[in-house]
Amino acid sequence: GNLLGQIKIVQDGLENFFKYSDLEVAPVKDIIKIRQHHYSEYIKLKKALDTKKEKLFAAGDINKWEIKADVLKTLNANGDLSKNKELAFR
């Protein structure tokens, strides 16, 4: 009798554990899905931006780079920005 009572207690405890553990974890799963979605969007937009940068850098006309004039002047003061890919892609 005592063993059967203990088995029943364990079964009830496990049932409740699994029943409610999924509910406890659901918000975390939602956050992970949202994070993954935003990360995928970031990667897609970053690839598009890198492609645009490559194209504009290859053209060599820094005036088409959509950089404010004062920032462009500061960056270009360190050397010819159109020839320094590392500096241009910051």
N, CA, C and O atoms as a CHARMM CRD file, in Angstrom:
* protein
*
  360
    1    1 GLY  N      0.80200  -1.18900   0.00000 PROA 1      0.00000
    2    1 GLY  CA     0.00000   0.00000   0.00000 PROA 1      0.00000
    3    1 GLY  C      0.84500   1.25300   0.00000 PROA 1      0.00000
    4    1 GLY  O      0.55100   2.21500  -0.71000 PROA 1      0.00000
    5    2 ASN  N      1.90500   1.23600   0.80700 PROA 2      0.00000
    6    2 ASN  CA     2.74100   2.42200   0.91500 PROA 2      0.00000
    7    2 ASN  C      3.46000   2.71300  -0.40600 PROA 2      0.00000
    8    2 ASN  O      3.59300   3.87200  -0.79800 PROA 2      0.00000
    9    3 LEU  N      3.91800   1.67100  -1.08600 PROA 3      0.00000
   10    3 LEU  CA     4.61300   1.82500  -2.36600 PROA 3      0.00000
   11    3 LEU  C      3.66600   2.37300  -3.42200 PROA 3      0.00000
   12    3 LEU  O      4.04500   3.24900  -4.20000 PROA 3      0.00000
   13    4 LEU  N      2.44500   1.86900  -3.45800 PROA 4      0.00000
   14    4 LEU  CA     1.45700   2.35800  -4.42500 PROA 4      0.00000
   15    4 LEU  C      1.13300   3.83700  -4.17000 PROA 4      0.00000
   16    4 LEU  O      0.93100   4.59600  -5.11700 PROA 4      0.00000
   17    5 GLY  N      1.08500   4.23500  -2.93600 PROA 5      0.00000
   18    5 GLY  CA     0.84000   5.63500  -2.59300 PROA 5      0.00000
   19    5 GLY  C      1.97700   6.52900  -3.06100 PROA 5      0.00000
   20    5 GLY  O      1.75000   7.63300  -3.55500 PROA 5      0.00000
   21    6 GLN  N      3.18100   6.05000  -2.90400 PROA 6      0.00000
   22    6 GLN  CA     4.34100   6.82000  -3.35400 PROA 6      0.00000
   23    6 GLN  C      4.35700   6.92300  -4.87700 PROA 6      0.00000
   24    6 GLN  O      4.67400   7.97500  -5.43100 PROA 6      0.00000
   25    7 ILE  N      4.01400   5.82700  -5.54900 PROA 7      0.00000
   26    7 ILE  CA     3.95900   5.84400  -7.02300 PROA 7      0.00000
   27    7 ILE  C      2.92900   6.86500  -7.48900 PROA 7      0.00000
   28    7 ILE  O      3.18500   7.61100  -8.43400 PROA 7      0.00000
   29    8 LYS  N      1.77900   6.91000  -6.84600 PROA 8      0.00000
   30    8 LYS  CA     0.71200   7.85100  -7.18800 PROA 8      0.00000
   31    8 LYS  C      1.18200   9.29700  -7.00200 PROA 8      0.00000
   32    8 LYS  O      0.91600  10.15800  -7.84000 PROA 8      0.00000
   33    9 ILE  N      1.88000   9.54800  -5.90000 PROA 9      0.00000
   34    9 ILE  CA     2.40500  10.90000  -5.63500 PROA 9      0.00000
   35    9 ILE  C      3.38100  11.31100  -6.73500 PROA 9      0.00000
   36    9 ILE  O      3.32000  12.43700  -7.23000 PROA 9      0.00000
   37   10 VAL  N      4.28500  10.40100  -7.12200 PROA 10     0.00000
   38   10 VAL  CA     5.26900  10.69800  -8.16900 PROA 10     0.00000
   39   10 VAL  C      4.55900  10.93700  -9.49900 PROA 10     0.00000
   40   10 VAL  O      4.89600  11.87200 -10.22500 PROA 10     0.00000
   41   11 GLN  N      3.57800  10.09600  -9.82000 PROA 11     0.00000
   42   11 GLN  CA     2.84900  10.26100 -11.07900 PROA 11     0.00000
   43   11 GLN  C      2.13000  11.61100 -11.13400 PROA 11     0.00000
   44   11 GLN  O      2.19000  12.31500 -12.14100 PROA 11     0.00000
   45   12 ASP  N      1.45700  11.95700 -10.05100 PROA 12     0.00000
   46   12 ASP  CA     0.75300  13.24600 -10.00200 PROA 12     0.00000
   47   12 ASP  C      1.73200  14.41900 -10.11000 PROA 12     0.00000
   48   12 ASP  O      1.47400  15.40300 -10.80400 PROA 12     0.00000
   49   13 GLY  N      2.83300  14.29100  -9.42300 PROA 13     0.00000
   50   13 GLY  CA     3.84300  15.35400  -9.46000 PROA 13     0.00000
   51   13 GLY  C      4.43200  15.52900 -10.84700 PROA 13     0.00000
   52   13 GLY  O      4.60700  16.65500 -11.31100 PROA 13     0.00000
   53   14 LEU  N      4.74000  14.42400 -11.51400 PROA 14     0.00000
   54   14 LEU  CA     5.29800  14.50300 -12.86500 PROA 14     0.00000
   55   14 LEU  C      4.27400  15.05700 -13.85600 PROA 14     0.00000
   56   14 LEU  O      4.61100  15.83600 -14.74800 PROA 14     0.00000
   57   15 GLU  N      3.02100  14.64000 -13.68500 PROA 15     0.00000
   58   15 GLU  CA     1.96600  15.12800 -14.57500 PROA 15     0.00000
   59   15 GLU  C      1.85300  16.64700 -14.48000 PROA 15     0.00000
   60   15 GLU  O      1.78700  17.33700 -15.49700 PROA 15     0.00000
   61   16 ASN  N      1.83200  17.15700 -13.26200 PROA 16     0.00000
   62   16 ASN  CA     1.74600  18.60900 -13.07800 PROA 16     0.00000
   63   16 ASN  C      3.00700  19.31900 -13.56600 PROA 16     0.00000
   64   16 ASN  O      2.93700  20.41300 -14.12700 PROA 16     0.00000
   65   17 PHE  N      4.15800  18.68400 -13.34800 PROA 17     0.00000
   66   17 PHE  CA     5.41400  19.27900 -13.79900 PROA 17     0.00000
   67   17 PHE  C      5.38500  19.48400 -15.31100 PROA 17     0.00000
   68   17 PHE  O      5.68700  20.57200 -15.80000 PROA 17     0.00000
   69   18 PHE  N      5.02500  18.44500 -16.04100 PROA 18     0.00000
   70   18 PHE  CA     5.02600  18.55200 -17.50000 PROA 18     0.00000
   71   18 PHE  C      3.88200  19.41900 -18.01100 PROA 18     0.00000
   72   18 PHE  O      4.00900  20.09000 -19.03500 PROA 18     0.00000
   73   19 LYS  N      2.76200  19.40100 -17.28700 PROA 19     0.00000
   74   19 LYS  CA     1.62000  20.20900 -17.68900 PROA 19     0.00000
   75   19 LYS  C      1.96600  21.69800 -17.61700 PROA 19     0.00000
   76   19 LYS  O      1.64700  22.45700 -18.53200 PROA 19     0.00000
   77   20 TYR  N      2.61100  22.10800 -16.54300 PROA 20     0.00000
   78   20 TYR  CA     2.88400  23.53400 -16.34900 PROA 20     0.00000
   79   20 TYR  C      4.24800  23.98200 -16.84800 PROA 20     0.00000
   80   20 TYR  O      4.45300  25.17400 -17.07600 PROA 20     0.00000
   81   21 SER  N      5.17500  23.06700 -17.02000 PROA 21     0.00000
   82   21 SER  CA     6.50400  23.48300 -17.48600 PROA 21     0.00000
   83   21 SER  C      6.43200  24.04200 -18.90300 PROA 21     0.00000
   84   21 SER  O      7.16500  24.97300 -19.23500 PROA 21     0.00000
   85   22 ASP  N      5.57200  23.49600 -19.72900 PROA 22     0.00000
   86   22 ASP  CA     5.42200  24.02300 -21.08700 PROA 22     0.00000
   87   22 ASP  C      4.87700  25.45200 -21.05400 PROA 22     0.00000
   88   22 ASP  O      5.28800  26.30100 -21.84400 PROA 22     0.00000
   89   23 LEU  N      3.95000  25.70400 -20.13400 PROA 23     0.00000
   90   23 LEU  CA     3.40600  27.05600 -19.99300 PROA 23     0.00000
   91   23 LEU  C      4.46700  28.03400 -19.47700 PROA 23     0.00000
   92   23 LEU  O      4.46400  29.20700 -19.84800 PROA 23     0.00000
   93   24 GLU  N      5.36300  27.55500 -18.63100 PROA 24     0.00000
   94   24 GLU  CA     6.42400  28.41000 -18.10300 PROA 24     0.00000
   95   24 GLU  C      7.44000  28.76100 -19.18800 PROA 24     0.00000
   96   24 GLU  O      7.99800  29.85800 -19.19900 PROA 24     0.00000
   97   25 VAL  N      7.66600  27.83300 -20.08300 PROA 25     0.00000
   98   25 VAL  CA     8.69700  28.01300 -21.10700 PROA 25     0.00000
   99   25 VAL  C      8.15600  28.73800 -22.34600 PROA 25     0.00000
  100   25 VAL  O      8.93900  29.27100 -23.13200 PROA 25     0.00000
  101   26 ALA  N      6.85100  28.76400 -22.52900 PROA 26     0.00000
  102   26 ALA  CA     6.24900  29.36200 -23.72700 PROA 26     0.00000
  103   26 ALA  C      6.70100  30.80500 -23.98200 PROA 26     0.00000
  104   26 ALA  O      7.02000  31.12800 -25.12600 PROA 26     0.00000
  105   27 PRO  N      6.74700  31.69400 -22.97200 PROA 27     0.00000
  106   27 PRO  CA     7.21400  33.06500 -23.23900 PROA 27     0.00000
  107   27 PRO  C      8.67100  33.11300 -23.72600 PROA 27     0.00000
  108   27 PRO  O      9.02400  33.94100 -24.56600 PROA 27     0.00000
  109   28 VAL  N      9.48800  32.24000 -23.20400 PROA 28     0.00000
  110   28 VAL  CA    10.88700  32.20300 -23.64000 PROA 28     0.00000
  111   28 VAL  C     10.96200  31.75200 -25.10100 PROA 28     0.00000
  112   28 VAL  O     11.73800  32.29500 -25.88800 PROA 28     0.00000
  113   29 LYS  N     10.15000  30.75800 -25.45000 PROA 29     0.00000
  114   29 LYS  CA    10.10800  30.29900 -26.84200 PROA 29     0.00000
  115   29 LYS  C      9.67100  31.43300 -27.76800 PROA 29     0.00000
  116   29 LYS  O     10.21600  31.58900 -28.86100 PROA 29     0.00000
  117   30 ASP  N      8.68900  32.22400 -27.33400 PROA 30     0.00000
  118   30 ASP  CA     8.22500  33.35900 -28.13500 PROA 30     0.00000
  119   30 ASP  C      9.34000  34.38900 -28.32300 PROA 30     0.00000
  120   30 ASP  O      9.52900  34.91400 -29.42000 PROA 30     0.00000
  121   31 ILE  N     10.06700  34.67000 -27.25700 PROA 31     0.00000
  122   31 ILE  CA    11.17000  35.62800 -27.33700 PROA 31     0.00000
  123   31 ILE  C     12.24000  35.12800 -28.30700 PROA 31     0.00000
  124   31 ILE  O     12.78200  35.90900 -29.09000 PROA 31     0.00000
  125   32 ILE  N     12.54000  33.85200 -28.26000 PROA 32     0.00000
  126   32 ILE  CA    13.55100  33.27900 -29.15900 PROA 32     0.00000
  127   32 ILE  C     13.08900  33.37800 -30.61000 PROA 32     0.00000
  128   32 ILE  O     13.88800  33.69700 -31.49000 PROA 32     0.00000
  129   33 LYS  N     11.81200  33.11000 -30.87000 PROA 33     0.00000
  130   33 LYS  CA    11.28000  33.22400 -32.23800 PROA 33     0.00000
  131   33 LYS  C     11.37500  34.65400 -32.73900 PROA 33     0.00000
  132   33 LYS  O     11.77900  34.89700 -33.87700 PROA 33     0.00000
  133   34 ILE  N     11.00000  35.60700 -31.88000 PROA 34     0.00000
  134   34 ILE  CA    11.05600  37.02600 -32.25900 PROA 34     0.00000
  135   34 ILE  C     12.50400  37.44100 -32.51800 PROA 34     0.00000
  136   34 ILE  O     12.79500  38.13400 -33.49300 PROA 34     0.00000
  137   35 ARG  N     13.39200  37.01700 -31.65100 PROA 35     0.00000
  138   35 ARG  CA    14.82200  37.33200 -31.81400 PROA 35     0.00000
  139   35 ARG  C     15.34600  36.76100 -33.11800 PROA 35     0.00000
  140   35 ARG  O     16.07200  37.44200 -33.84200 PROA 35     0.00000
  141   36 GLN  N     14.99300  35.52700 -33.42900 PROA 36     0.00000
  142   36 GLN  CA    15.45500  34.89300 -34.66400 PROA 36     0.00000
  143   36 GLN  C     14.91500  35.63000 -35.89100 PROA 36     0.00000
  144   36 GLN  O     15.62700  35.80100 -36.88100 PROA 36     0.00000
  145   37 HSD  N     13.66500  36.06200 -35.82300 PROA 37     0.00000
  146   37 HSD  CA    13.07400  36.82300 -36.92700 PROA 37     0.00000
  147   37 HSD  C     13.83800  38.12700 -37.15200 PROA 37     0.00000
  148   37 HSD  O     14.18100  38.46400 -38.28500 PROA 37     0.00000
  149   38 HSD  N     14.10100  38.85800 -36.06700 PROA 38     0.00000
  150   38 HSD  CA    14.81800  40.12900 -36.18900 PROA 38     0.00000
  151   38 HSD  C     16.25100  39.91200 -36.67100 PROA 38     0.00000
  152   38 HSD  O     16.77900  40.71100 -37.44500 PROA 38     0.00000
  153   39 TYR  N     16.86800  38.84500 -36.21800 PROA 39     0.00000
  154   39 TYR  CA    18.23100  38.55200 -36.66200 PROA 39     0.00000
  155   39 TYR  C     18.24800  38.24300 -38.16200 PROA 39     0.00000
  156   39 TYR  O     19.14000  38.69900 -38.87700 PROA 39     0.00000
  157   40 SER  N     17.27600  37.47800 -38.63600 PROA 40     0.00000
  158   40 SER  CA    17.18000  37.16600 -40.06600 PROA 40     0.00000
  159   40 SER  C     16.99400  38.44000 -40.88600 PROA 40     0.00000
  160   40 SER  O     17.60900  38.60500 -41.94000 PROA 40     0.00000
  161   41 GLU  N     16.13900  39.34200 -40.39100 PROA 41     0.00000
  162   41 GLU  CA    15.93500  40.62200 -41.07500 PROA 41     0.00000
  163   41 GLU  C     17.21800  41.44000 -41.08900 PROA 41     0.00000
  164   41 GLU  O     17.56000  42.05400 -42.09900 PROA 41     0.00000
  165   42 TYR  N     17.93100  41.44700 -39.95900 PROA 42     0.00000
  166   42 TYR  CA    19.20500  42.17000 -39.87600 PROA 42     0.00000
  167   42 TYR  C     20.19800  41.64500 -40.90600 PROA 42     0.00000
  168   42 TYR  O     20.83900  42.42400 -41.61100 PROA 42     0.00000
  169   43 ILE  N     20.32300  40.32200 -40.99100 PROA 43     0.00000
  170   43 ILE  CA    21.26800  39.71800 -41.94600 PROA 43     0.00000
  171   43 ILE  C     20.88300  40.08300 -43.37800 PROA 43     0.00000
  172   43 ILE  O     21.74500  40.41400 -44.19200 PROA 43     0.00000
  173   44 LYS  N     19.59600  40.02200 -43.67900 PROA 44     0.00000
  174   44 LYS  CA    19.13300  40.35200 -45.03100 PROA 44     0.00000
  175   44 LYS  C     19.45500  41.80500 -45.37600 PROA 44     0.00000
  176   44 LYS  O     19.95500  42.09100 -46.46400 PROA 44     0.00000
  177   45 LEU  N     19.16700  42.72300 -44.44600 PROA 45     0.00000
  178   45 LEU  CA    19.44000  44.14100 -44.69200 PROA 45     0.00000
  179   45 LEU  C     20.93800  44.43100 -44.73000 PROA 45     0.00000
  180   45 LEU  O     21.38100  45.27700 -45.50600 PROA 45     0.00000
  181   46 LYS  N     21.72300  43.73800 -43.90200 PROA 46     0.00000
  182   46 LYS  CA    23.16800  43.92700 -43.90800 PROA 46     0.00000
  183   46 LYS  C     23.76400  43.48700 -45.24500 PROA 46     0.00000
  184   46 LYS  O     24.64200  44.15900 -45.78700 PROA 46     0.00000
  185   47 LYS  N     23.28800  42.36100 -45.77500 PROA 47     0.00000
  186   47 LYS  CA    23.77700  41.89800 -47.08100 PROA 47     0.00000
  187   47 LYS  C     23.45400  42.91000 -48.16700 PROA 47     0.00000
  188   47 LYS  O     24.28800  43.19700 -49.02500 PROA 47     0.00000
  189   48 ALA  N     22.23100  43.45500 -48.12800 PROA 48     0.00000
  190   48 ALA  CA    21.84100  44.45900 -49.12100 PROA 48     0.00000
  191   48 ALA  C     22.70600  45.70600 -48.99800 PROA 48     0.00000
  192   48 ALA  O     23.12000  46.27600 -50.00800 PROA 48     0.00000
  193   49 LEU  N     22.98300  46.13400 -47.76700 PROA 49     0.00000
  194   49 LEU  CA    23.81900  47.30700 -47.54700 PROA 49     0.00000
  195   49 LEU  C     25.25400  47.05200 -48.00000 PROA 49     0.00000
  196   49 LEU  O     25.86600  47.91600 -48.62800 PROA 49     0.00000
  197   50 ASP  N     25.79400  45.88200 -47.69000 PROA 50     0.00000
  198   50 ASP  CA    27.15500  45.54800 -48.11800 PROA 50     0.00000
  199   50 ASP  C     27.25800  45.52100 -49.64000 PROA 50     0.00000
  200   50 ASP  O     28.25700  45.96700 -50.20500 PROA 50     0.00000
  201   51 THR  N     26.23400  45.00200 -50.29900 PROA 51     0.00000
  202   51 THR  CA    26.21500  44.97400 -51.76500 PROA 51     0.00000
  203   51 THR  C     26.21900  46.40100 -52.31000 PROA 51     0.00000
  204   51 THR  O     26.94100  46.71800 -53.25500 PROA 51     0.00000
  205   52 LYS  N     25.39500  47.25500 -51.69400 PROA 52     0.00000
  206   52 LYS  CA    25.34000  48.65800 -52.11500 PROA 52     0.00000
  207   52 LYS  C     26.68400  49.34400 -51.88900 PROA 52     0.00000
  208   52 LYS  O     27.15100  50.10000 -52.74200 PROA 52     0.00000
  209   53 LYS  N     27.30600  49.08100 -50.73700 PROA 53     0.00000
  210   53 LYS  CA    28.61900  49.66800 -50.44700 PROA 53     0.00000
  211   53 LYS  C     29.66500  49.21900 -51.45900 PROA 53     0.00000
  212   53 LYS  O     30.45300  50.02900 -51.94800 PROA 53     0.00000
  213   54 GLU  N     29.67100  47.92900 -51.77000 PROA 54     0.00000
  214   54 GLU  CA    30.63400  47.40600 -52.75500 PROA 54     0.00000
  215   54 GLU  C     30.46100  48.10900 -54.09500 PROA 54     0.00000
  216   54 GLU  O     31.43800  48.50200 -54.73200 PROA 54     0.00000
  217   55 LYS  N     29.21600  48.26200 -54.51500 PROA 55     0.00000
  218   55 LYS  CA    28.91700  48.89200 -55.80100 PROA 55     0.00000
  219   55 LYS  C     29.37600  50.34900 -55.81800 PROA 55     0.00000
  220   55 LYS  O     30.00800  50.80000 -56.77400 PROA 55     0.00000
  221   56 LEU  N     29.04900  51.08300 -54.74200 PROA 56     0.00000
  222   56 LEU  CA    29.43400  52.49200 -54.67600 PROA 56     0.00000
  223   56 LEU  C     30.94500  52.65700 -54.54100 PROA 56     0.00000
  224   56 LEU  O     31.52100  53.58700 -55.10600 PROA 56     0.00000
  225   57 PHE  N     31.58700  51.76200 -53.79700 PROA 57     0.00000
  226   57 PHE  CA    33.04400  51.84300 -53.64700 PROA 57     0.00000
  227   57 PHE  C     33.72500  51.58100 -54.98700 PROA 57     0.00000
  228   57 PHE  O     34.69100  52.25400 -55.34700 PROA 57     0.00000
  229   58 ALA  N     33.21100  50.59800 -55.71800 PROA 58     0.00000
  230   58 ALA  CA    33.79000  50.27200 -57.03100 PROA 58     0.00000
  231   58 ALA  C     33.64200  51.44000 -58.00000 PROA 58     0.00000
  232   58 ALA  O     34.51400  51.66100 -58.84100 PROA 58     0.00000
  233   59 ALA  N     32.53700  52.19400 -57.89000 PROA 59     0.00000
  234   59 ALA  CA    32.32600  53.34400 -58.76900 PROA 59     0.00000
  235   59 ALA  C     33.30700  54.47100 -58.44100 PROA 59     0.00000
  236   59 ALA  O     33.68900  55.24100 -59.32100 PROA 59     0.00000
  237   60 GLY  N     33.71200  54.56400 -57.17300 PROA 60     0.00000
  238   60 GLY  CA    34.74100  55.52200 -56.78000 PROA 60     0.00000
  239   60 GLY  C     34.27200  56.93900 -56.51100 PROA 60     0.00000
  240   60 GLY  O     35.08600  57.77200 -56.11200 PROA 60     0.00000
  241   61 ASP  N     33.00400  57.25200 -56.70800 PROA 61     0.00000
  242   61 ASP  CA    32.50300  58.60900 -56.47600 PROA 61     0.00000
  243   61 ASP  C     31.98200  58.71400 -55.05000 PROA 61     0.00000
  244   61 ASP  O     30.85800  58.30200 -54.76200 PROA 61     0.00000
  245   62 ILE  N     32.80700  59.27300 -54.15100 PROA 62     0.00000
  246   62 ILE  CA    32.42500  59.31500 -52.73700 PROA 62     0.00000
  247   62 ILE  C     31.25100  60.26300 -52.47000 PROA 62     0.00000
  248   62 ILE  O     30.63600  60.19400 -51.40600 PROA 62     0.00000
  249   63 ASN  N     30.93800  61.13300 -53.40900 PROA 63     0.00000
  250   63 ASN  CA    29.81100  62.05300 -53.22700 PROA 63     0.00000
  251   63 ASN  C     28.46500  61.32900 -53.29800 PROA 63     0.00000
  252   63 ASN  O     27.45200  61.88500 -52.87400 PROA 63     0.00000
  253   64 LYS  N     28.43300  60.12600 -53.81200 PROA 64     0.00000
  254   64 LYS  CA    27.19500  59.33800 -53.90700 PROA 64     0.00000
  255   64 LYS  C     27.02500  58.39200 -52.71700 PROA 64     0.00000
  256   64 LYS  O     26.11500  57.56200 -52.72100 PROA 64     0.00000
  257   65 TRP  N     27.86600  58.50000 -51.72100 PROA 65     0.00000
  258   65 TRP  CA    27.85600  57.55100 -50.60900 PROA 65     0.00000
  259   65 TRP  C     26.83500  57.86800 -49.53000 PROA 65     0.00000
  260   65 TRP  O     26.75900  57.14500 -48.53700 PROA 65     0.00000
  261   66 GLU  N     26.06000  58.90500 -49.68800 PROA 66     0.00000
  262   66 GLU  CA    25.01800  59.29300 -48.73300 PROA 66     0.00000
  263   66 GLU  C     25.57900  59.53400 -47.32500 PROA 66     0.00000
  264   66 GLU  O     24.99000  59.13700 -46.32000 PROA 66     0.00000
  265   67 ILE  N     26.73500  60.19800 -47.29300 PROA 67     0.00000
  266   67 ILE  CA    27.37500  60.55800 -46.02300 PROA 67     0.00000
  267   67 ILE  C     27.31000  62.07600 -45.90900 PROA 67     0.00000
  268   67 ILE  O     27.55000  62.78800 -46.88400 PROA 67     0.00000
  269   68 LYS  N     26.98300  62.56800 -44.71100 PROA 68     0.00000
  270   68 LYS  CA    26.92100  64.01100 -44.50200 PROA 68     0.00000
  271   68 LYS  C     28.26500  64.63700 -44.87300 PROA 68     0.00000
  272   68 LYS  O     29.32100  64.04000 -44.66000 PROA 68     0.00000
  273   69 ALA  N     28.21000  65.84000 -45.42700 PROA 69     0.00000
  274   69 ALA  CA    29.41100  66.52000 -45.92400 PROA 69     0.00000
  275   69 ALA  C     30.48000  66.68300 -44.84700 PROA 69     0.00000
  276   69 ALA  O     31.66200  66.46400 -45.11400 PROA 69     0.00000
  277   70 ASP  N     30.07800  67.06600 -43.63100 PROA 70     0.00000
  278   70 ASP  CA    31.07800  67.27900 -42.58200 PROA 70     0.00000
  279   70 ASP  C     31.73200  65.95800 -42.15400 PROA 70     0.00000
  280   70 ASP  O     32.93000  65.91900 -41.87300 PROA 70     0.00000
  281   71 VAL  N     30.95200  64.89300 -42.10600 PROA 71     0.00000
  282   71 VAL  CA    31.50700  63.57800 -41.75700 PROA 71     0.00000
  283   71 VAL  C     32.42300  63.09500 -42.87600 PROA 71     0.00000
  284   71 VAL  O     33.50100  62.55900 -42.62000 PROA 71     0.00000
  285   72 LEU  N     31.98900  63.28800 -44.10700 PROA 72     0.00000
  286   72 LEU  CA    32.79300  62.88300 -45.26100 PROA 72     0.00000
  287   72 LEU  C     34.12300  63.62600 -45.28600 PROA 72     0.00000
  288   72 LEU  O     35.16300  63.03600 -45.57800 PROA 72     0.00000
  289   73 LYS  N     34.09000  64.90300 -44.98400 PROA 73     0.00000
  290   73 LYS  CA    35.31400  65.71500 -44.95000 PROA 73     0.00000
  291   73 LYS  C     36.27500  65.19500 -43.87600 PROA 73     0.00000
  292   73 LYS  O     37.48000  65.09700 -44.10900 PROA 73     0.00000
  293   74 THR  N     35.73200  64.86300 -42.69900 PROA 74     0.00000
  294   74 THR  CA    36.55500  64.34200 -41.60100 PROA 74     0.00000
  295   74 THR  C     37.18200  63.00100 -41.98200 PROA 74     0.00000
  296   74 THR  O     38.37600  62.78300 -41.77500 PROA 74     0.00000
  297   75 LEU  N     36.37600  62.11800 -42.53300 PROA 75     0.00000
  298   75 LEU  CA    36.89300  60.80400 -42.93200 PROA 75     0.00000
  299   75 LEU  C     37.92900  60.92000 -44.04500 PROA 75     0.00000
  300   75 LEU  O     38.95200  60.23500 -44.02900 PROA 75     0.00000
  301   76 ASN  N     37.65900  61.77600 -44.98800 PROA 76     0.00000
  302   76 ASN  CA    38.54600  61.90800 -46.14000 PROA 76     0.00000
  303   76 ASN  C     39.83700  62.65300 -45.79300 PROA 76     0.00000
  304   76 ASN  O     40.79200  62.62100 -46.56800 PROA 76     0.00000
  305   77 ALA  N     39.87700  63.31900 -44.64300 PROA 77     0.00000
  306   77 ALA  CA    41.07300  64.04800 -44.22300 PROA 77     0.00000
  307   77 ALA  C     42.22800  63.09400 -43.93300 PROA 77     0.00000
  308   77 ALA  O     43.39200  63.48500 -44.02500 PROA 77     0.00000
  309   78 ASN  N     41.91400  61.83000 -43.57800 PROA 78     0.00000
  310   78 ASN  CA    42.95400  60.84300 -43.25500 PROA 78     0.00000
  311   78 ASN  C     43.57300  60.19500 -44.49100 PROA 78     0.00000
  312   78 ASN  O     44.47800  59.36900 -44.36900 PROA 78     0.00000
  313   79 GLY  N     43.10900  60.54900 -45.63600 PROA 79     0.00000
  314   79 GLY  CA    43.62600  59.95500 -46.86900 PROA 79     0.00000
  315   79 GLY  C     42.50600  59.86600 -47.87800 PROA 79     0.00000
  316   79 GLY  O     41.38500  60.30100 -47.61700 PROA 79     0.00000
  317   80 ASP  N     42.81100  59.30300 -49.02500 PROA 80     0.00000
  318   80 ASP  CA    41.80100  59.19000 -50.07100 PROA 80     0.00000
  319   80 ASP  C     40.83700  58.05700 -49.71400 PROA 80     0.00000
  320   80 ASP  O     41.15900  56.87600 -49.84300 PROA 80     0.00000
  321   81 LEU  N     39.67600  58.44400 -49.27400 PROA 81     0.00000
  322   81 LEU  CA    38.65300  57.49300 -48.82100 PROA 81     0.00000
  323   81 LEU  C     38.22600  56.53400 -49.92300 PROA 81     0.00000
  324   81 LEU  O     37.89100  55.38100 -49.65100 PROA 81     0.00000
  325   82 SER  N     38.23600  57.00000 -51.15000 PROA 82     0.00000
  326   82 SER  CA    37.79000  56.15300 -52.26600 PROA 82     0.00000
  327   82 SER  C     38.76700  55.01700 -52.56000 PROA 82     0.00000
  328   82 SER  O     38.44700  54.11000 -53.32900 PROA 82     0.00000
  329   83 LYS  N     39.96100  55.05800 -51.95200 PROA 83     0.00000
  330   83 LYS  CA    40.94600  53.99300 -52.17600 PROA 83     0.00000
  331   83 LYS  C     41.18600  53.14000 -50.92400 PROA 83     0.00000
  332   83 LYS  O     41.88500  52.12900 -50.98800 PROA 83     0.00000
  333   84 ASN  N     40.61500  53.54100 -49.80100 PROA 84     0.00000
  334   84 ASN  CA    40.80000  52.82700 -48.53900 PROA 84     0.00000
  335   84 ASN  C     39.49100  52.11600 -48.16900 PROA 84     0.00000
  336   84 ASN  O     38.62600  52.68400 -47.50200 PROA 84     0.00000
  337   85 LYS  N     39.36900  50.87700 -48.61300 PROA 85     0.00000
  338   85 LYS  CA    38.12000  50.12900 -48.42800 PROA 85     0.00000
  339   85 LYS  C     37.80800  49.90700 -46.94300 PROA 85     0.00000
  340   85 LYS  O     36.65000  50.01800 -46.54000 PROA 85     0.00000
  341   86 GLU  N     38.79900  49.60300 -46.14200 PROA 86     0.00000
  342   86 GLU  CA    38.57700  49.35800 -44.72000 PROA 86     0.00000
  343   86 GLU  C     37.96800  50.58100 -44.04300 PROA 86     0.00000
  344   86 GLU  O     37.01200  50.45700 -43.27700 PROA 86     0.00000
  345   87 LEU  N     38.51100  51.74900 -44.32000 PROA 87     0.00000
  346   87 LEU  CA    37.99100  52.99200 -43.75000 PROA 87     0.00000
  347   87 LEU  C     36.61200  53.31900 -44.32500 PROA 87     0.00000
  348   87 LEU  O     35.72900  53.77200 -43.59800 PROA 87     0.00000
  349   88 ALA  N     36.43100  53.09700 -45.59200 PROA 88     0.00000
  350   88 ALA  CA    35.16100  53.42400 -46.25800 PROA 88     0.00000
  351   88 ALA  C     34.01200  52.56100 -45.75800 PROA 88     0.00000
  352   88 ALA  O     32.86900  53.01600 -45.74400 PROA 88     0.00000
  353   89 PHE  N     34.28500  51.33900 -45.35200 PROA 89     0.00000
  354   89 PHE  CA    33.22100  50.41200 -44.97400 PROA 89     0.00000
  355   89 PHE  C     32.90000  50.43600 -43.48300 PROA 89     0.00000
  356   89 PHE  O     32.12500  49.60500 -43.01200 PROA 89     0.00000
  357   90 ARG  N     33.47600  51.36400 -42.73700 PROA 90     0.00000
  358   90 ARG  CA    33.16500  51.43300 -41.30300 PROA 90     0.00000
  359   90 ARG  C     31.74000  51.81700 -41.06800 PROA 90     0.00000
  360   90 ARG  O     31.31000  51.92200 -39.91900 PROA 90     0.00000
